[in-house]
Amino acid sequence: MARLAAFIVLLIPGFAAAGGIKLMRDSLFGVLFNPFPFIWLQFIIGFLLFALGLGFFAGFLLRRDRRKGRVQTKFK
């Protein structure tokens, strides 16, 4: 059960990061979606979604590896 909960916790930021990549890609090709009035705003929101999703995922892995003692001394 704990593994399933951890999997679900990691899926949500993964989907956010994937959506951010899609928003950035579409803004580079000039496709504007309805809730965004400007292409540059769509790109910034996509970049924020990507950065936050990736940052959460990386922090989750770093915390897990710290508890198991698998990190280098500079990360402890």
MDTraj code that builds the backbone (N, CA, C; nanometers):
import mdtraj as md
import numpy as np

residues = "MET ALA ARG LEU ALA ALA PHE ILE VAL LEU LEU ILE PRO GLY PHE ALA ALA ALA GLY GLY ILE LYS LEU MET ARG ASP SER LEU PHE GLY VAL LEU PHE ASN PRO PHE PRO PHE ILE TRP LEU GLN PHE ILE ILE GLY PHE LEU LEU PHE ALA LEU GLY LEU GLY PHE PHE ALA GLY PHE LEU LEU ARG ARG ASP ARG ARG LYS GLY ARG VAL GLN THR LYS PHE LYS".split()
xyz = np.array([
    [0.0815, -0.1197, 0.0000],
    [0.0000, 0.0000, 0.0000],
    [0.0858, 0.1260, 0.0000],
    [0.1976, 0.1221, 0.0720],
    [0.2845, 0.2390, 0.0773],
    [0.3502, 0.2645, -0.0579],
    [0.3830, 0.1590, -0.1287],
    [0.4426, 0.1766, -0.2617],
    [0.3427, 0.2377, -0.3590],
    [0.2180, 0.1995, -0.3475],
    [0.1153, 0.2555, -0.4340],
    [0.0959, 0.4042, -0.4051],
    [0.0967, 0.4410, -0.2783],
    [0.0834, 0.5821, -0.2424],
    [0.2028, 0.6623, -0.2933],
    [0.3225, 0.6073, -0.2822],
    [0.4411, 0.6770, -0.3336],
    [0.4345, 0.6892, -0.4850],
    [0.3843, 0.5887, -0.5512],
    [0.3703, 0.5930, -0.6962],
    [0.2722, 0.7019, -0.7380],
    [0.1616, 0.7136, -0.6671],
    [0.0622, 0.8163, -0.6981],
    [0.1181, 0.9549, -0.6694],
    [0.1946, 0.9689, -0.5614],
    [0.2548, 1.0971, -0.5286],
    [0.3528, 1.1394, -0.6373],
    [0.4212, 1.0452, -0.6992],
    [0.5149, 1.0784, -0.8057],
    [0.4474, 1.0964, -0.9412],
    [0.3284, 1.0415, -0.9590],
    [0.2587, 1.0569, -1.0865],
    [0.2089, 1.1990, -1.1088],
    [0.1611, 1.2625, -1.0039],
    [0.1027, 1.3959, -1.0176],
    [0.2063, 1.4980, -1.0665],
    [0.3254, 1.5090, -1.0040],
    [0.4244, 1.6022, -1.0593],
    [0.4769, 1.5582, -1.1958],
    [0.4760, 1.4299, -1.2224],
    [0.5176, 1.3831, -1.3542],
    [0.4226, 1.4299, -1.4629],
    [0.2928, 1.4244, -1.4352],
    [0.1947, 1.4751, -1.5306],
    [0.2057, 1.6263, -1.5452],
    [0.2336, 1.6967, -1.4351],
    [0.2511, 1.8425, -1.4424],
    [0.3718, 1.8777, -1.5286],
    [0.4812, 1.8042, -1.5124],
    [0.6011, 1.8298, -1.5931],
    [0.5742, 1.7995, -1.7405],
    [0.5031, 1.6928, -1.7681],
    [0.4699, 1.6595, -1.9073],
    [0.3784, 1.7657, -1.9679],
    [0.2834, 1.8144, -1.8917],
    [0.1974, 1.9226, -1.9404],
    [0.2753, 2.0504, -1.9643],
    [0.3739, 2.0765, -1.8802],
    [0.4584, 2.1931, -1.8998],
    [0.5403, 2.1833, -2.0267],
    [0.5919, 2.0651, -2.0541],
    [0.6667, 2.0448, -2.1785],
    [0.5749, 2.0668, -2.2987],
    [0.4510, 2.0190, -2.2898],
    [0.3565, 2.0368, -2.4001],
    [0.3235, 2.1837, -2.4202],
    [0.3034, 2.2585, -2.3119],
    [0.2738, 2.4012, -2.3259],
    [0.3916, 2.4765, -2.3865],
    [0.5134, 2.4428, -2.3454],
    [0.6309, 2.5090, -2.4013],
    [0.6461, 2.4754, -2.5500],
    [0.6275, 2.3501, -2.5847],
    [0.6383, 2.3082, -2.7254],
    [0.5350, 2.3785, -2.8114],
    [0.4106, 2.3845, -2.7640],
    [0.3053, 2.4484, -2.8423],
    [0.3282, 2.5985, -2.8556],
    [0.3854, 2.6607, -2.7538],
    [0.4120, 2.8038, -2.7658],
    [0.5260, 2.8300, -2.8640],
    [0.6213, 2.7386, -2.8741],
    [0.7284, 2.7556, -2.9730],
    [0.6763, 2.7408, -3.1157],
    [0.5738, 2.6597, -3.1345],
    [0.5147, 2.6422, -3.2671],
    [0.3998, 2.7392, -3.2936],
    [0.3701, 2.8258, -3.1979],
    [0.2687, 2.9281, -3.2194],
    [0.1266, 2.8849, -3.1945],
    [0.1049, 2.7782, -3.1217],
    [-0.0308, 2.7322, -3.0913],
    [-0.0699, 2.7894, -2.9557],
    [-0.1719, 2.8738, -2.9545],
    [-0.2166, 2.9394, -2.8321],
    [-0.3434, 2.8726, -2.7806],
    [-0.3436, 2.8356, -2.6532],
    [-0.4614, 2.7741, -2.5926],
    [-0.5502, 2.8812, -2.5307],
    [-0.6747, 2.8473, -2.5074],
    [-0.7774, 2.9420, -2.4665],
    [-0.7503, 3.0145, -2.3347],
    [-0.7066, 2.9522, -2.2257],
    [-0.6944, 3.0309, -2.1022],
    [-0.5779, 3.1294, -2.1025],
    [-0.4882, 3.1230, -2.1996],
    [-0.3715, 3.2101, -2.2031],
    [-0.3913, 3.3200, -2.3077],
    [-0.3764, 3.4472, -2.2670],
    [-0.3951, 3.5547, -2.3652],
    [-0.2727, 3.5780, -2.4544],
    [-0.1541, 3.5383, -2.4072],
    [-0.0313, 3.5620, -2.4826],
    [0.0508, 3.4337, -2.4917],
    [0.1266, 3.4203, -2.5993],
    [0.2104, 3.3015, -2.6174],
    [0.3237, 3.2994, -2.5154],
    [0.3806, 3.4161, -2.4855],
    [0.4911, 3.4187, -2.3890],
    [0.4438, 3.3785, -2.2495],
    [0.3199, 3.4128, -2.2149],
    [0.2660, 3.3716, -2.0851],
    [0.2455, 3.2207, -2.0811],
    [0.2010, 3.1637, -2.1920],
    [0.1845, 3.0187, -2.2010],
    [0.3189, 2.9494, -2.1838],
    [0.4241, 3.0043, -2.2441],
    [0.5569, 2.9450, -2.2303],
    [0.6062, 2.9524, -2.0862],
    [0.5857, 3.0658, -2.0201],
    [0.6317, 3.0814, -1.8812],
    [0.5572, 2.9866, -1.7883],
    [0.4258, 2.9738, -1.8059],
    [0.3479, 2.8804, -1.7231],
    [0.3943, 2.7371, -1.7489],
    [0.4207, 2.7039, -1.8731],
    [0.4712, 2.5701, -1.9054],
    [0.6066, 2.5444, -1.8426],
    [0.6948, 2.6455, -1.8453],
    [0.8266, 2.6294, -1.7836],
    [0.8149, 2.6120, -1.6329],
    [0.7257, 2.6880, -1.5697],
    [0.7059, 2.6733, -1.4255],
    [0.6509, 2.5355, -1.3895],
    [0.5552, 2.4869, -1.4670],
    [0.5019, 2.3525, -1.4418],
    [0.6113, 2.2470, -1.4557],
    [0.6921, 2.2615, -1.5595],
    [0.8007, 2.1660, -1.5811],
    [0.9030, 2.1721, -1.4675],
    [0.9443, 2.2915, -1.4302],
    [1.0465, 2.3068, -1.3260],
    [0.9958, 2.2578, -1.1902],
    [0.8721, 2.2898, -1.1560],
    [0.8175, 2.2446, -1.0275],
    [0.7981, 2.0938, -1.0242],
    [0.7503, 2.0368, -1.1323],
    [0.7327, 1.8912, -1.1374],
    [0.8646, 1.8177, -1.1286],
    [0.9634, 1.8649, -1.2033],
    [1.0949, 1.8022, -1.2005],
    [1.1630, 1.8229, -1.0650],
    [1.1485, 1.9420, -1.0084],
    [1.2073, 1.9697, -0.8772],
    [1.1475, 1.8838, -0.7665],
    [1.0161, 1.8643, -0.7704],
    [0.9527, 1.7788, -0.6706],
    [1.0019, 1.6355, -0.6836],
    [1.0090, 1.5871, -0.8062],
    [1.0550, 1.4508, -0.8305],
    [1.1992, 1.4323, -0.7839],
    [1.2862, 1.5284, -0.8157],
    [1.4265, 1.5196, -0.7745],
    [1.4404, 1.5278, -0.6233],
    [1.3629, 1.6142, -0.5596],
    [1.3672, 1.6244, -0.4142],
    [1.3184, 1.4981, -0.3464],
    [1.2171, 1.4368, -0.4029],
    [1.1654, 1.3117, -0.3488],
    [1.2720, 1.2023, -0.3543],
    [1.3411, 1.1931, -0.4678],
    [1.4459, 1.0919, -0.4813],
    [1.5649, 1.1203, -0.3902],
    [1.6026, 1.2469, -0.3782],
    [1.7140, 1.2821, -0.2902],
    [1.6818, 1.2508, -0.1455],
    [1.5608, 1.2813, -0.1020],
    [1.5208, 1.2509, 0.0360],
    [1.5206, 1.1005, 0.0620],
    [1.4712, 1.0244, -0.0346],
    [1.4691, 0.8784, -0.0197],
    [1.6106, 0.8220, -0.0118],
    [1.6991, 0.8722, -0.0972],
    [1.8362, 0.8224, -0.0961],
    [1.9127, 0.8664, 0.0282],
    [1.8803, 0.9825, 0.0825],
    [1.9435, 1.0251, 0.2082],
    [1.9060, 0.9315, 0.3224],
    [1.7795, 0.8931, 0.3274],
    [1.7363, 0.8022, 0.4342],
    [1.8026, 0.6656, 0.4230],
    [1.8285, 0.6211, 0.3011],
    [1.8909, 0.4900, 0.2817],
    [2.0429, 0.4966, 0.2839],
    [2.0992, 0.6167, 0.2917],
    [2.2432, 0.6324, 0.3001],
    [2.3157, 0.6104, 0.1694],
    [2.2542, 0.6440, 0.0579],
    [2.3139, 0.6207, -0.0725],
    [2.3667, 0.7472, -0.1403],
    [2.3774, 0.8574, -0.0670],
    [2.4235, 0.9811, -0.1290],
    [2.5676, 1.0094, -0.0889],
    [2.6326, 1.0963, -0.1666],
    [2.7677, 1.1359, -0.1342],
    [2.7670, 1.2260, -0.0116],
    [2.8847, 1.2469, 0.0441],
    [2.8924, 1.3254, 0.1680],
    [2.8529, 1.4710, 0.1468],
    [2.8713, 1.5261, 0.0279],
    [2.8355, 1.6666, 0.0059],
    [2.6845, 1.6885, 0.0019],
    [2.6047, 1.5832, -0.0169],
    [2.4600, 1.5966, -0.0178],
    [2.3969, 1.5614, 0.1174],
    [2.4754, 1.5204, 0.2141],
    [2.4215, 1.4875, 0.3453],
    [2.4145, 1.6111, 0.4247],
])
top = md.Topology()
chain = top.add_chain()
for i, resn in enumerate(residues, 1):
    res = top.add_residue(resn, chain, resSeq=i)
    for name in ("N", "CA", "C"):
        top.add_atom(name, md.element.get_by_symbol(name[0]), res)
traj = md.Trajectory(xyz[None], top)
